[in-house]
Amino acid sequence: MTLLDAPDTPASDHPGRVQGDLMQVDHPDLRGKVAVITGAGRGMGARFAAALARRGVQVVGADLDEQLMAGTAAAIDLEHADVADAGEVLATGVDVRDRDAQQCIAELARERFGKVDLWINNAGVFPETPALDIPVSQIQSTLAINVEGVLYGAQAAASVMEPGGSIVNMASVAAARVRRGRAAYCSSKAAVAHLTECLAVEYGDIGLRVNAIAPGFVDTEMTRWVHDDPPALAKALDSIPLHRLGSPEEIVGPMLFLLSDSARYVTGHVLAVDGGSRHV
Ligand SMILES: NC(=O)c1ccc[n+]([C@@H]2O[C@H](COP(=O)([O-])OP(=O)(O)OC[C@H]3O[C@@H](n4cnc5c(N)ncnc54)[C@H](O)[C@@H]3O)[C@@H](O)[C@H]2O)c1
């Protein structure tokens, strides 16, 4: 299985299950643009990098795990060897908690590709501890990565982007729904959702759009544990009106939409892509 042709990963045989290649969705206006994606070493970030590069976007992929990022970039470039005018994926390391390091990737992208048009604040962590026991280190690191990381990314993006640029943050259905044992995560994603709205209001003055995607349960490394826990999987499926987990592929289309000119009058929006789970 490659990054690009990974099938949808339905977790049930429910008739709502989706078939077909969602990678066909196109946004020609994206071609020639330059994107920065944090946390692009694996999961949804890697999928966004592959989808954008395939459409002729030059991508800087930045991850805490620099080696993982380098391997992912090489795999994407290899898969695109026969794709005419595919963008390059330039791999670099970053810790999104470090504001200066995020500024460095913004400047790296501009030096290498001449500009920055698109920025995805995707890096995140998903810790689990009952609220009574959350240690100081966990709440601090969760807020630093999931919230401060988004703010610093948006600041770095604004310092290099021209009017017309688009920033997308990764929030979560957990911003609106309580998940037991995930108080640090839920509160961090609620902050991301509201931060997105705050940024959109101020960044409108400089011609930049800021939106967020709030995924539901998406089948990545972050959530892979659920396959080893049948009761937890059953409970998760029960709370999803479409009766299956989402695949990373299914977040790509909404992401491309928000980045593209199709959404040029959309800002400050938190787009739920969750199979309806925010209502259950
Ligand atoms: N998978 C889901 O069900 C789900 C649901 C809602 C929201 N999200 C959010 O979507 C985003 C991507 O999730 P995913 O499932 O692809 O996760 P993932 O764990 O598969 O990938 C996250 C990536 O972020 C990187 N990262 C972690 N800390 C970092 C840091 N300090 N600096 C730079 N990079 C760092 C990791 O190395 C990893 O490559 C996250 O923000 C996550 O909270 C995921």
The ligand as an SDF file (V2000), in Angstrom:
LIG
                    3D

 44 48  0  0  0  0  0  0  0  0999 V2000
   -6.8260   10.5750   14.0170 N   0  0  0  0  0  0  0  0  0  0  0  0
   -7.9380   11.1200   14.4890 C   0  0  0  0  0  0  0  0  0  0  0  0
   -8.9450   10.4320   14.7460 O   0  0  0  0  0  0  0  0  0  0  0  0
   -8.0210   12.6120   14.7190 C   0  0  0  0  0  0  0  0  0  0  0  0
   -9.2800   13.1480   15.0400 C   0  0  0  0  0  0  0  0  0  0  0  0
   -9.4030   14.5170   15.2340 C   0  0  0  0  0  0  0  0  0  0  0  0
   -8.3090   15.3380   15.1100 C   0  0  0  0  0  0  0  0  0  0  0  0
   -7.0920   14.7990   14.8090 N   0  0  0  0  0  0  0  0  0  0  0  0
   -5.9730   15.7420   14.6940 C   0  0  0  0  0  0  0  0  0  0  0  0
   -5.4300   15.6910   13.3790 O   0  0  0  0  0  0  0  0  0  0  0  0
   -4.0220   15.9310   13.4290 C   0  0  0  0  0  0  0  0  0  0  0  0
   -3.2950   14.7830   12.7410 C   0  0  0  0  0  0  0  0  0  0  0  0
   -3.6580   13.5740   13.3950 O   0  0  0  0  0  0  0  0  0  0  0  0
   -3.1330   12.1260   12.9260 P   0  0  0  0  0  0  0  0  0  0  0  0
   -4.1760   11.1690   13.3470 O   0  0  0  0  0  0  0  0  0  0  0  0
   -2.6780   12.1770   11.5260 O   0  0  0  0  0  0  0  0  0  0  0  0
   -1.8980   11.9780   13.9330 O   0  0  0  0  0  0  0  0  0  0  0  0
   -0.5570   11.1050   13.8760 P   0  0  0  0  0  0  0  0  0  0  0  0
   -0.2140   10.8130   15.2990 O   0  0  0  0  0  0  0  0  0  0  0  0
   -0.6770    9.9660   12.9140 O   0  0  0  0  0  0  0  0  0  0  0  0
    0.4990   12.1550   13.2640 O   0  0  0  0  0  0  0  0  0  0  0  0
    0.8530   13.3010   14.0100 C   0  0  0  0  0  0  0  0  0  0  0  0
    2.2170   13.7780   13.5280 C   0  0  0  0  0  0  0  0  0  0  0  0
    2.5530   14.9410   14.3000 O   0  0  0  0  0  0  0  0  0  0  0  0
    3.9210   14.8550   14.6750 C   0  0  0  0  0  0  0  0  0  0  0  0
    4.1630   15.6430   15.8930 N   0  0  0  0  0  0  0  0  0  0  0  0
    3.7870   15.3370   17.1680 C   0  0  0  0  0  0  0  0  0  0  0  0
    4.2590   16.2890   18.0100 N   0  0  0  0  0  0  0  0  0  0  0  0
    4.9250   17.1910   17.2510 C   0  0  0  0  0  0  0  0  0  0  0  0
    5.6360   18.3940   17.5460 C   0  0  0  0  0  0  0  0  0  0  0  0
    5.7880   18.8280   18.8130 N   0  0  0  0  0  0  0  0  0  0  0  0
    6.1850   19.0740   16.5320 N   0  0  0  0  0  0  0  0  0  0  0  0
    6.0830   18.6280   15.2500 C   0  0  0  0  0  0  0  0  0  0  0  0
    5.4430   17.4920   14.9050 N   0  0  0  0  0  0  0  0  0  0  0  0
    4.8650   16.7830   15.9060 C   0  0  0  0  0  0  0  0  0  0  0  0
    4.1540   13.3570   14.9060 C   0  0  0  0  0  0  0  0  0  0  0  0
    5.5400   13.0310   14.8290 O   0  0  0  0  0  0  0  0  0  0  0  0
    3.3280   12.7340   13.7760 C   0  0  0  0  0  0  0  0  0  0  0  0
    4.0890   12.5480   12.6110 O   0  0  0  0  0  0  0  0  0  0  0  0
   -3.6720   16.1130   14.9040 C   0  0  0  0  0  0  0  0  0  0  0  0
   -3.6820   17.4780   15.2310 O   0  0  0  0  0  0  0  0  0  0  0  0
   -4.8190   15.3970   15.6050 C   0  0  0  0  0  0  0  0  0  0  0  0
   -5.0360   15.8700   16.9220 O   0  0  0  0  0  0  0  0  0  0  0  0
   -6.9170   13.4640   14.6190 C   0  0  0  0  0  0  0  0  0  0  0  0
  1  2  1  0
  2  3  2  0
  2  4  1  0
  4  5  1  0
  4 44  2  0
  5  6  2  0
  6  7  1  0
  7  8  2  0
  8  9  1  0
  8 44  1  0
  9 10  1  0
  9 42  1  0
 10 11  1  0
 11 12  1  0
 11 40  1  0
 12 13  1  0
 13 14  1  0
 14 15  2  0
 14 16  1  0
 14 17  1  0
 17 18  1  0
 18 19  2  0
 18 20  1  0
 18 21  1  0
 21 22  1  0
 22 23  1  0
 23 24  1  0
 23 38  1  0
 24 25  1  0
 25 26  1  0
 25 36  1  0
 26 27  1  0
 26 35  1  0
 27 28  2  0
 28 29  1  0
 29 30  1  0
 29 35  2  0
 30 31  1  0
 30 32  2  0
 32 33  1  0
 33 34  2  0
 34 35  1  0
 36 37  1  0
 36 38  1  0
 38 39  1  0
 40 41  1  0
 40 42  1  0
 42 43  1  0
M  CHG  2   8   1  16  -1
M  END
$$$$
